[in-house]
């Protein structure tokens, strides 16, 4: 059972680094190749490189906002659960979901276990990938965003956080992908 009132571990270097609001300012154009990255899959402790999917399958890069293993963004928690519950639907269409968090390895392992995540959770505690993709930040953590890449690795769709539309819904993400 998740405890949404335990704030231990919240005030850390990452929190203060991401405290001041910076709006999302991603300028990637549809049809372009998003920046490559390599991050560790928390469940397997193996690196995952975005470019390894190019020419093989579509990918959704889902940046998510988790403060600590006990504190989830109220907008991102239901989105993480929905992605996880629908993961088989994405796989059936030949789409991999790469969920990226700024929590450290220990916190991320707890998230994988507590939420029984099926999709890869990639840990980026230094927030370099969030910064490269210019997802923005506020109140202690980078902001969420979703990027859909086709099988060739080009951008087909992007969704940046706003208070009116926090995360792209599952049906939208499924509708803009191609096998």
C-alpha positions, 0 to 999 in steps of 0.5 A, a space after each residue: 500500500 502506498 503512503 502518500 503522507 511520508 515525505 522522508 527522502 523528499 528534500 534532497 539535492 535533486 529536489 532543490 536542483 529542480 525546485 524553481 519552475 522552468 516550463 517545458 520548451 521542447 522544440 523537436 519537430 515531428 519527423 525529426 530524430 529525438 536525441 539518443 540516450 542510454 539509461 539503466 533499466 532498473 529491473 534488469 540493471 542493463 543499459 537501454 539505448 534509444 537508438 537500439 530500437 531504430 529500424 526495429 519497433 516503435 517506442 514511447 518515451 514517457 517521462 514521469 514525475 516521481 518525487 520519491 518511492 513514497 511520493 508520486 505526482 498526483 497527475 503522473 501516478 494514474 498515468 503510470 498505472 494506466 501505462 502499466 495496465 495497458 502495456 500488453 496492448 502496446 506490445 501487441 502493436 509492436 510498441 515499447 514503452 520506456 518510462 523515465 524517472 528522476 528517482 535514484 536506483 534504490 527508489 526506482 527499484 521500490 517503484 518497480 516492485 510496489 507498482 509491479 511495473 511490466 515496462 522498463 523503468 529507466 533511472 535518470 537521477 541527474 535529470 540529464 535526459 529530462 534536460 536534453 528533452 527540455 521537459 521543464 521542472 517545478 517544485 522538486 522534480 522534472 515535468 512529465 512528457 511523452 514522445 512517440 517514435 515510429 519504427 524508423 525512430 522519427 518523432 510522430 507525436 509529443 505531449 508536454 505537460 500543462 496544467 490543463 492537459 498533464 499527460 497524453 491518455 492511453 488511447 491517444 498514445 495508441 492511436 498515434 503509433 504505428 507498428 
